[in-house]
């Protein structure tokens, strides 16, 4: 089915077989009793000409299928969290959401930290995100760029392991089809931070917080999208949610209605800004990220956003990447697929396996997911941070070389590494090509100075968290 998946990728709006196929996959992955439909799905997906009415009928039947009683995971939806946020989800809830963060109070940001150091670390997060995203852009296509294929290409280019941006071997080779964005993201071709959705959402999140404050609701996120974000610069779950907004739906239906991408990586890549403004308070960051995520995602898609935001916030106070990752896991349901998957990566690290073996294990365990799914990508980010051991270059290199959604993963890992080190400690060969400028599709922000975006973010950071205690 991998070949079918590649054929239908990106065709959800134009081919009813794509919607049927990916919804079937989503139901299988999330524990629904849909095995009886397998043969029918395969037949309709292969049908030529397309039988659109039959696809819609089968889709309705899939959506009515119950959850398998033997499902081994507990994956409740988070409650709606509109209004002021001072703590994350805690206590008990009627909808079954666990008190995952009840015993996870705000951390004390390091004593003696000055406002200048806070700015340096927030600036480091912004720069690290831009660097990691740019590093991964030429290799973004998980159908092609497996870890083995990435290594083969980089060895041919004399660039393995990565210590600088990906070089472009010319003329382009059909065996190594770089992402079309290589012309602005390959080594020697970067002039300002390249435009990418992984960065667009960080910029848009800043705009949202400046205009609505931390009491924003999910409806405010929707308004920001419609006002500032071009439809064709959205992808997978975000594009479906955007379309649903245009059709008059509101959250959480925007995430659930004919959206088979609802557990993919989109909400995770939107989460960093909530960590930036919550230094040392992963619970607060996770709650803010969940409120944003529910516009387009459910279950592990939301958990991944909460985990990423908590990870970013924890990086301001934790003693290294492993400690930050440990804290971040406290903010998602412990019996979810995401939590179990992340625990397995920790176990590999504790056992002393090599990074190569750890990446092989991640792909073996989670190869049934699409390469844009949140679970394998969160695992690869975790591996990059653990085996990178606080070294900026090694962290983003390992993360990108792990494959799957290379630019998104590089962005998140780079964000964490940049916060841990601060902007001034990031090697300048990574940041100089940006000239402190960022290209973005967010209306009104193209050409912004990265340092100014960081300064505005710093102004929103929660007062008191970084004060000496």
VEXDREN-2710 file (C-alpha; in Angstrom, 1 decimal):
% VEXDREN-2710
k/r/px/py/pz
1/UNK/0.0/0.0/0.0
2/UNK/3.0/2.3/0.2
3/UNK/2.9/3.0/-3.5
4/UNK/-0.8/3.8/-3.3
5/UNK/-0.1/6.2/-0.4
6/UNK/2.5/8.0/-2.5
7/UNK/0.1/8.3/-5.4
8/UNK/-2.7/9.8/-3.3
9/UNK/-0.5/12.1/-1.1
10/UNK/-1.7/15.7/-1.5
11/UNK/-4.8/14.7/-3.6
12/UNK/-7.4/14.8/-0.9
13/UNK/-9.4/17.7/-2.4
14/UNK/-9.4/16.3/-5.9
15/UNK/-9.8/12.5/-5.6
16/UNK/-12.4/10.9/-3.3
17/UNK/-10.3/7.7/-3.3
18/UNK/-7.6/9.6/-1.4
19/UNK/-10.0/10.7/1.3
20/UNK/-11.2/7.1/1.6
21/UNK/-7.7/5.6/1.7
22/UNK/-6.3/8.0/4.3
23/UNK/-9.4/7.8/6.5
24/UNK/-9.2/4.0/6.4
25/UNK/-5.5/4.2/7.4
26/UNK/-6.3/6.6/10.2
27/UNK/-9.0/4.3/11.6
28/UNK/-6.8/1.3/11.4
29/UNK/-4.0/3.1/13.2
30/UNK/-6.2/4.5/16.0
31/UNK/-7.9/1.2/17.0
32/UNK/-11.2/1.2/15.2
33/UNK/-12.9/-2.1/14.1
34/UNK/-12.6/-1.6/10.4
35/UNK/-10.9/-4.8/9.3
36/UNK/-14.1/-6.0/7.6
37/UNK/-13.8/-3.0/5.1
38/UNK/-10.2/-3.8/4.0
39/UNK/-11.1/-5.6/0.8
40/UNK/-13.7/-3.0/-0.2
41/UNK/-11.3/-0.1/0.4
42/UNK/-8.6/-1.7/-1.7
43/UNK/-11.1/-2.4/-4.5
44/UNK/-12.4/1.2/-4.6
45/UNK/-8.9/2.8/-4.3
46/UNK/-7.8/0.8/-7.3
47/UNK/-11.0/1.5/-9.3
48/UNK/-10.6/3.2/-12.7
49/UNK/-12.8/5.1/-13.5
50/UNK/-13.3/6.6/-10.0
51/UNK/-16.6/5.5/-8.3
52/UNK/-17.1/8.6/-6.2
53/UNK/-20.6/7.7/-4.8
54/UNK/-19.3/4.3/-3.6
55/UNK/-16.3/6.0/-2.0
56/UNK/-18.6/8.3/0.0
57/UNK/-20.9/5.5/1.1
58/UNK/-18.0/3.4/2.3
59/UNK/-16.5/6.5/4.0
60/UNK/-19.7/6.9/6.0
61/UNK/-19.6/3.3/7.1
62/UNK/-16.0/3.6/8.2
63/UNK/-16.8/6.7/10.2
64/UNK/-19.6/4.8/12.0
65/UNK/-17.4/1.9/13.0
66/UNK/-16.8/1.6/16.8
67/UNK/-13.5/1.5/18.6
68/UNK/-12.1/-2.0/19.0
69/UNK/-12.8/-3.2/22.6
70/UNK/-9.3/-4.7/22.7
71/UNK/-7.6/-1.4/21.9
72/UNK/-4.6/-1.2/24.2
73/UNK/-4.3/2.6/24.5
74/UNK/-6.1/5.4/26.4
75/UNK/-6.3/8.4/24.2
76/UNK/-9.0/10.9/25.4
77/UNK/-9.6/14.3/23.8
78/UNK/-8.5/17.3/25.9
79/UNK/-11.2/19.5/27.2
80/UNK/-11.8/22.9/25.6
81/UNK/-9.4/25.3/27.3
82/UNK/-10.6/28.8/26.4
83/UNK/-9.9/31.8/28.7
84/UNK/-6.9/32.7/30.8
85/UNK/-4.3/30.0/31.2
86/UNK/-2.2/30.0/34.3
87/UNK/-1.9/26.2/34.6
88/UNK/-2.2/23.3/32.3
89/UNK/-4.8/20.6/32.3
90/UNK/-4.9/19.2/35.8
91/UNK/-7.3/17.5/38.1
92/UNK/-10.1/15.2/36.9
93/UNK/-12.5/15.9/34.0
94/UNK/-15.8/14.4/33.0
95/UNK/-14.5/13.6/29.5
96/UNK/-11.8/11.3/31.0
97/UNK/-8.8/13.5/30.4
98/UNK/-6.1/12.3/32.8
99/UNK/-4.5/14.6/35.3
100/UNK/-1.2/14.3/33.5
101/UNK/0.1/17.6/34.6
102/UNK/-1.3/17.8/38.1
103/UNK/2.1/17.0/39.7
104/UNK/4.1/19.1/37.2
105/UNK/4.4/22.6/38.6
106/UNK/6.1/25.5/36.9
107/UNK/9.9/25.2/37.1
108/UNK/12.0/27.9/38.6
109/UNK/14.0/29.5/35.8
110/UNK/17.6/29.6/36.7
111/UNK/18.4/32.0/39.5
112/UNK/20.3/35.1/38.5
113/UNK/19.1/35.0/34.9
114/UNK/19.0/38.5/33.4
115/UNK/16.5/39.8/30.9
116/UNK/19.4/39.9/28.4
117/UNK/20.0/36.2/28.9
118/UNK/16.3/35.5/28.5
119/UNK/16.3/37.4/25.2
120/UNK/19.4/35.5/24.1
121/UNK/17.8/32.2/24.7
122/UNK/14.5/33.1/23.0
123/UNK/16.5/34.5/20.1
124/UNK/18.4/31.2/20.1
125/UNK/15.1/29.3/19.8
126/UNK/14.0/31.4/16.8
127/UNK/17.4/31.1/15.1
128/UNK/17.6/27.3/15.9
129/UNK/14.2/26.8/14.5
130/UNK/15.1/28.6/11.3
131/UNK/18.4/26.8/11.0
132/UNK/17.0/23.3/11.5
133/UNK/14.1/23.9/9.1
134/UNK/16.4/25.2/6.4
135/UNK/18.8/22.3/6.9
136/UNK/16.0/19.8/6.4
137/UNK/14.2/21.5/3.4
138/UNK/16.2/19.9/0.5
139/UNK/15.5/16.4/1.9
140/UNK/11.8/16.8/2.7
141/UNK/10.1/13.8/1.1
142/UNK/9.8/10.8/3.3
143/UNK/8.7/8.6/0.4
144/UNK/12.2/9.1/-1.1
145/UNK/14.6/10.3/1.6
146/UNK/15.0/7.4/4.0
147/UNK/17.9/7.5/6.4
148/UNK/19.9/5.2/4.1
149/UNK/19.1/7.3/1.0
150/UNK/20.1/10.5/2.8
151/UNK/23.4/9.0/3.8
152/UNK/24.1/7.8/0.3
153/UNK/23.5/11.3/-1.1
154/UNK/25.5/13.0/1.5
155/UNK/28.4/10.6/1.1
156/UNK/28.4/11.3/-2.6
157/UNK/28.5/15.0/-1.8
158/UNK/31.3/14.6/0.8
159/UNK/29.0/16.0/3.4
160/UNK/28.3/13.0/5.7
161/UNK/27.8/13.5/8.6
162/UNK/26.2/16.9/8.2
163/UNK/28.1/19.8/9.6
164/UNK/26.7/22.5/7.3
165/UNK/23.7/23.0/5.0
166/UNK/22.9/20.3/2.5
167/UNK/24.9/20.8/-0.8
168/UNK/23.2/20.5/-4.1
169/UNK/24.8/18.1/-6.5
170/UNK/24.3/19.4/-10.1
171/UNK/22.9/18.5/-12.5
172/UNK/19.9/17.2/-10.4
173/UNK/19.6/13.4/-10.4
174/UNK/16.3/11.4/-10.7
175/UNK/17.8/9.1/-8.1
176/UNK/18.3/11.9/-5.6
177/UNK/15.3/14.3/-6.2
178/UNK/15.9/17.2/-3.9
179/UNK/12.8/19.1/-2.7
180/UNK/12.1/21.9/-5.1
181/UNK/13.0/24.4/-2.4
182/UNK/16.7/23.4/-2.7
183/UNK/17.3/26.5/-4.8
184/UNK/16.8/28.7/-1.7
185/UNK/17.8/26.2/1.1
186/UNK/20.9/24.4/-0.2
187/UNK/24.4/25.4/0.9
188/UNK/25.5/28.6/-0.8
189/UNK/22.0/29.5/-2.0
190/UNK/20.5/30.8/1.3
191/UNK/19.6/34.5/1.4
192/UNK/17.5/35.1/4.4
193/UNK/15.5/32.4/6.3
194/UNK/13.6/30.6/3.5
195/UNK/9.8/30.7/3.7
196/UNK/8.3/27.5/5.2
197/UNK/5.1/26.6/7.0
198/UNK/7.2/25.4/10.0
199/UNK/8.2/29.1/10.4
200/UNK/5.0/30.7/9.2
201/UNK/3.1/29.2/12.1
202/UNK/5.6/30.5/14.6
203/UNK/5.2/34.0/13.2
204/UNK/1.4/33.7/13.1
205/UNK/1.4/32.4/16.7
206/UNK/3.3/35.6/17.7
207/UNK/0.7/37.7/15.9
208/UNK/-2.1/35.8/17.7
209/UNK/-0.6/36.4/21.1
210/UNK/0.2/40.0/20.5
211/UNK/-3.4/40.7/19.3
212/UNK/-5.4/38.4/21.5
213/UNK/-3.2/37.6/24.5
214/UNK/-2.9/34.3/26.2
215/UNK/-6.7/34.2/26.7
216/UNK/-7.2/33.5/23.0
217/UNK/-9.7/30.9/22.1
218/UNK/-9.6/28.3/19.2
219/UNK/-11.9/30.6/17.3
220/UNK/-9.2/33.3/17.5
221/UNK/-6.7/30.9/15.9
222/UNK/-9.2/30.3/13.1
223/UNK/-9.6/34.1/12.5
224/UNK/-5.8/34.6/12.4
225/UNK/-5.5/31.9/9.8
226/UNK/-8.3/33.4/7.6
227/UNK/-6.9/36.9/7.9
228/UNK/-3.1/36.2/7.6
229/UNK/-2.4/32.8/6.1
230/UNK/-2.8/32.0/2.4
231/UNK/-4.9/28.8/1.9
232/UNK/-2.3/27.3/-0.6
233/UNK/0.5/27.7/2.0
234/UNK/-1.3/25.2/4.3
235/UNK/-0.9/21.4/4.0
236/UNK/-2.5/18.2/5.2
237/UNK/-4.6/18.7/8.4
238/UNK/-4.3/22.5/8.3
239/UNK/-5.6/22.7/4.7
240/UNK/-8.6/20.4/5.6
241/UNK/-9.4/22.5/8.7
242/UNK/-9.1/25.7/6.6
243/UNK/-11.5/24.3/4.0
244/UNK/-13.9/23.3/6.8
245/UNK/-13.7/26.8/8.2
246/UNK/-14.7/28.2/4.8
247/UNK/-17.6/25.7/4.7
248/UNK/-18.9/27.2/8.0
249/UNK/-17.7/24.6/10.5
250/UNK/-16.1/25.5/13.8
251/UNK/-13.7/23.7/16.1
252/UNK/-13.6/20.9/17.0
253/UNK/-15.5/19.8/13.9
254/UNK/-12.9/21.5/11.8
255/UNK/-10.4/18.9/13.0
256/UNK/-12.7/15.9/12.7
257/UNK/-14.8/16.4/9.6
258/UNK/-13.3/14.5/6.6
259/UNK/-9.8/15.1/8.0
260/UNK/-7.8/11.9/7.9
261/UNK/-4.6/13.9/8.7
262/UNK/-5.8/14.8/12.2
263/UNK/-2.9/12.9/14.0
264/UNK/-0.2/14.1/11.6
265/UNK/2.6/16.6/12.5
266/UNK/0.9/19.9/11.7
267/UNK/-0.1/20.9/15.3
268/UNK/3.4/20.0/16.6
269/UNK/5.0/22.5/14.2
270/UNK/2.8/25.3/15.5
271/UNK/3.7/24.8/19.2
272/UNK/7.1/26.4/19.7
273/UNK/5.8/30.0/20.3
274/UNK/3.8/28.8/23.3
275/UNK/7.0/27.4/24.8
276/UNK/8.9/30.6/24.0
277/UNK/6.5/32.7/26.1
278/UNK/6.4/30.2/29.0
279/UNK/10.0/29.9/30.0
280/UNK/10.2/27.3/32.8
281/UNK/6.4/26.6/32.7
282/UNK/5.8/23.6/30.5
283/UNK/2.3/23.1/31.9
284/UNK/1.2/26.5/30.7
285/UNK/2.8/26.0/27.3
286/UNK/1.1/22.7/26.8
287/UNK/-2.3/24.1/27.6
288/UNK/-1.8/27.0/25.1
289/UNK/-0.7/24.6/22.4
290/UNK/-3.7/22.3/23.0
291/UNK/-6.0/25.3/22.5
292/UNK/-4.4/26.0/19.1
293/UNK/-4.1/22.4/18.1
294/UNK/-7.7/21.5/18.5
295/UNK/-8.6/23.6/15.4
296/UNK/-7.1/20.9/13.1
297/UNK/-6.0/17.9/15.2
298/UNK/-7.2/15.2/17.6
299/UNK/-5.7/12.7/20.0
300/UNK/-2.0/12.2/19.3
301/UNK/-1.9/15.2/17.0
302/UNK/-2.9/17.4/19.9
303/UNK/-0.6/15.5/22.3
304/UNK/2.3/16.0/20.0
305/UNK/1.7/19.8/20.1
306/UNK/1.4/19.8/23.9
307/UNK/4.6/17.7/24.1
308/UNK/6.5/20.1/21.8
309/UNK/5.4/23.2/23.6
310/UNK/6.2/21.7/27.0
311/UNK/9.6/20.6/25.7
312/UNK/10.4/24.1/24.5
313/UNK/9.3/25.7/27.8
314/UNK/11.3/23.1/29.8
315/UNK/14.4/23.8/27.9
316/UNK/14.7/27.2/29.5
317/UNK/15.1/25.6/33.0
318/UNK/16.1/22.0/32.5
319/UNK/19.7/20.7/32.8
320/UNK/20.2/19.6/29.3
321/UNK/18.0/17.9/26.5
322/UNK/17.3/14.7/28.4
323/UNK/15.9/16.5/31.4
324/UNK/13.7/18.7/29.1
325/UNK/12.4/15.6/27.3
326/UNK/11.7/13.9/30.6
327/UNK/9.6/16.9/31.8
328/UNK/7.8/17.2/28.4
329/UNK/6.5/13.6/28.6
330/UNK/4.7/14.5/31.8
331/UNK/2.2/16.6/29.8
332/UNK/0.7/14.0/27.6
333/UNK/-1.5/11.0/28.6
334/UNK/0.9/8.2/29.7
335/UNK/-1.1/5.4/28.0
336/UNK/-1.2/7.1/24.6
337/UNK/0.6/5.8/21.6
338/UNK/2.8/8.9/21.6
339/UNK/3.9/8.4/25.2
340/UNK/4.6/4.8/24.7
341/UNK/6.6/5.5/21.5
342/UNK/8.7/8.2/23.2
343/UNK/9.4/5.9/26.2
344/UNK/10.8/3.3/23.8
345/UNK/13.3/5.9/22.4
346/UNK/14.4/6.7/26.0
347/UNK/14.9/3.0/26.6
348/UNK/17.1/2.6/23.6
349/UNK/19.2/5.5/24.8
350/UNK/19.5/4.1/28.3
351/UNK/20.6/0.8/26.8
352/UNK/23.4/2.5/25.1
353/UNK/22.5/1.6/21.5
354/UNK/24.0/3.7/18.7
355/UNK/22.1/6.5/17.1
356/UNK/21.9/4.6/13.8
357/UNK/20.3/1.6/15.6
358/UNK/17.9/3.9/17.4
359/UNK/16.7/5.4/14.1
360/UNK/16.3/1.9/12.6
361/UNK/14.2/0.9/15.6
362/UNK/12.0/4.0/15.2
363/UNK/11.4/3.3/11.5
364/UNK/10.8/-0.4/12.2
365/UNK/8.3/0.3/15.0
366/UNK/6.4/3.1/13.3
367/UNK/6.9/2.4/9.6
368/UNK/3.2/1.8/9.2
369/UNK/2.5/5.5/9.7
370/UNK/2.8/8.1/7.0
371/UNK/6.1/10.0/7.1
372/UNK/4.2/13.1/8.2
373/UNK/2.5/11.4/11.1
374/UNK/3.2/13.0/14.5
375/UNK/4.4/9.8/16.3
376/UNK/7.5/8.8/14.3
377/UNK/8.5/12.4/13.9
378/UNK/8.3/13.1/17.6
379/UNK/10.5/10.0/18.1
380/UNK/13.1/11.2/15.6
381/UNK/13.2/14.6/17.3
382/UNK/13.7/12.9/20.6
383/UNK/16.5/10.8/19.2
384/UNK/18.2/13.8/17.7
385/UNK/18.1/15.6/21.0
386/UNK/19.2/12.6/23.1
387/UNK/22.1/11.5/20.9
388/UNK/23.0/15.1/20.0
389/UNK/23.7/15.5/23.7
390/UNK/23.5/19.3/23.7
391/UNK/25.8/19.9/20.7
392/UNK/23.9/22.2/18.3
393/UNK/25.3/20.9/15.1
394/UNK/25.2/17.2/16.0
395/UNK/21.6/17.6/17.3
396/UNK/20.1/19.1/14.1
397/UNK/22.3/16.8/11.9
398/UNK/21.1/13.7/13.6
399/UNK/17.5/14.8/13.5
400/UNK/17.5/15.6/9.8
401/UNK/19.5/12.5/8.9
402/UNK/16.8/10.4/10.6
403/UNK/14.4/11.1/7.7
404/UNK/10.6/11.5/7.7
405/UNK/9.6/15.1/7.9
406/UNK/13.1/16.4/7.9
407/UNK/12.5/20.2/7.9
408/UNK/9.8/20.1/10.6
409/UNK/11.9/17.8/12.8
410/UNK/15.0/19.9/12.3
411/UNK/13.1/23.0/13.2
412/UNK/11.8/21.6/16.5
413/UNK/15.2/20.1/17.5
414/UNK/17.0/23.3/16.5
415/UNK/14.6/25.3/18.6
416/UNK/15.3/23.3/21.7
417/UNK/19.1/23.2/21.0
418/UNK/19.0/27.0/20.4
419/UNK/17.3/27.7/23.7
420/UNK/19.6/25.4/25.7
421/UNK/22.7/27.3/24.2
422/UNK/21.4/30.8/23.5
423/UNK/21.8/32.6/20.2
424/UNK/25.4/33.7/20.8
425/UNK/26.6/30.1/21.1
426/UNK/25.1/28.9/17.8
427/UNK/27.9/28.5/15.3
428/UNK/27.8/31.5/13.0
429/UNK/28.1/29.5/9.8
430/UNK/24.5/28.4/10.5
431/UNK/23.1/31.9/11.1
432/UNK/25.1/34.2/8.9
433/UNK/23.2/33.3/5.6
434/UNK/20.0/34.6/7.1
435/UNK/21.2/38.2/7.4
436/UNK/18.7/38.5/10.3
437/UNK/15.9/38.3/7.8
438/UNK/13.0/35.9/7.4
439/UNK/10.8/35.2/4.4
440/UNK/7.3/34.3/5.4
441/UNK/3.8/33.9/3.8
442/UNK/2.1/35.4/6.8
443/UNK/0.5/38.7/5.7
444/UNK/2.4/41.7/6.9
445/UNK/5.5/39.9/8.1
446/UNK/7.6/39.0/5.1
447/UNK/11.1/40.4/5.5
448/UNK/10.9/40.7/9.3
449/UNK/14.1/40.7/11.3
450/UNK/14.5/37.5/13.2
451/UNK/16.0/39.4/16.2
452/UNK/13.0/41.7/16.3
453/UNK/10.6/38.8/16.3
454/UNK/12.5/37.3/19.2
455/UNK/12.4/40.7/21.0
456/UNK/8.7/40.9/20.6
457/UNK/8.4/37.3/21.8
458/UNK/10.5/38.2/24.8
459/UNK/8.1/41.0/25.7
460/UNK/5.3/38.5/25.9
461/UNK/7.1/36.0/28.1
462/UNK/5.3/35.4/31.3
463/UNK/6.5/37.8/34.0
464/UNK/8.3/36.3/37.0
465/UNK/9.2/32.9/35.7
466/UNK/12.8/33.9/35.1
467/UNK/13.2/36.0/38.3
468/UNK/15.8/34.9/40.8
469/UNK/14.4/32.8/43.6
END
